[in-house]
Amino acid sequence: MSVIEILKEKFKAEPFARELGIRLKELEEGFARVEMEVKEEHENIFGYAHGGAIFALIDAAFELAGNSRGEVSVALSMSVTYTSPAKRGDVLCAEAREVNTTRKTGLYEIKVRNQEAKLVASCSALVYRTGRRLEE
């Protein structure tokens, strides 16, 4: 089984992503696209998508892209800027792209857009590569 297939299976079984309704749409080495429809349970006290729900979507894309080279990788840092509110019914899409990779780290840019392609959030994130291979 390929690394991409392993990651797809692992993500399908991930309880947190499943609970939030995060769906994997595309995965290849150094890139991942996931999406989530904003529902009532994702709302904050003002009726918009909670920053934590948007962050979870960002983190799912980052998790997949960061591990797509087959080495177990964990987050070192993530810096998120929220640019526009999202509301119930919006379908948010997060795309994580590898910007730079070294033997021990990987830098990723993640953008979240709504169904109208409006930017909702932007993130710069760094992974640490542990040296352990994904189970094959």
N, C-alpha and C positions, 0 to 999 in steps of 0.2 A: 504494500500500500504506500502511495506517495505521501510526502509531508502535507501537501494540500488536502488530500483525502483524510488523513489523520486529524488535521485541524478541523475540518468540516464536521467530522463525527464527534469530536470533543465538544465543539461549540453547540451542536445539536443537543447534546446531553447536559449542557451547562444550566443549572436550575435558575440562577439569577437572571440571565438573559431571557430565558423562557418566561419567567415570571413577569418581566417588563414588556414582553412582546417584541423583543429585538430579533430581527430576521437577517440572516446572512444572504446577501444578494450576489456578491462577487468576491473571489479570493484568488490571488496569484502572488508570486514571490514579491515582497515589498509593497503590496497593495491590498487593501480590503475595503469593501463597501457594505454597510449594514443600514437597516432602516427600522423605524418604529413609528407607529401612529400614536399621537398624543391622546390619551384617554383621561377620564376624570381622575383616576388614581395617580396620574402623573402631575396633577395640578398643584400649584402653590396656593397660598392664602389669597392671592389676587386673581386666581382663575387662569393663570398662564402656566406653561410647562415649567415645572420645578427645575432649578439649575442642576440638582442632583440627578434628575432623570436624563437631562441632556448630557451631563458628564458621563453617566453610565453608557449612553450610546457612543460617545467619543471613546471611552475606555474599551468598549467591545471592538471597535474598529482597530484601535491601537494594539490591543491584545493579539488580534489575528494577524495584522500586518507585521508586528514585531516578532512573532514566532514563526512566520512563514518561511524562514530559511532553515527551519528544522532544529534550531538550537533553543532550548528553554530560555526565555528572556523575560525579565521582570522590569517594571517601571522604576526609574530612578527619579524622574521629575516630569510634571505636566503643568503647563501654564495655559489657562483657558481665558479667552475673552468672549463675553456674551455680547452680541451686537444687535440682536432683534428678538422680541418676544415671540414665542410660539404658543398656539392655543389649541384647545381640544379640537380634534379632527384633522389637524395638520399631520402630514406624513413627513417625518424628518429623516434625512439621509446623511450619514457620516461617511466620508471617504478619508482613509488614512494612506498617505504616500510616504515611502522612504525617501529621505533627502540625502542622508549620508550614513555610511556604515563603516565601522572599524572592526577589528578582531573582537573587541569587548563591548562596544556600544553601537547603538543605532539611533539616528535622529529622524523623527516623523513629524509631518504636518498633517493635521486633521481639520477638515472643514465640515460643518454641519449646515445643510440648506433645507429649506422647506420645499413643498411640492411646486412652488412657483420659482424655485432656484434662488430665493432670497437667503442671504447669509444670516444664520442664526448664531453661530459660534465658530471660533477659530482656536486651534490649540497647537502648541509646539510641545513635543514629548520626546523623552530620551529613555531608551531601554538599556539594561545591562544584560549582556549575554553570559550566562552562567557556565557555559562549557559543557553542560549536559545536553544530550540529544533527546528529541522527542521520542517517545516510545514508538517503535516501528514494528 
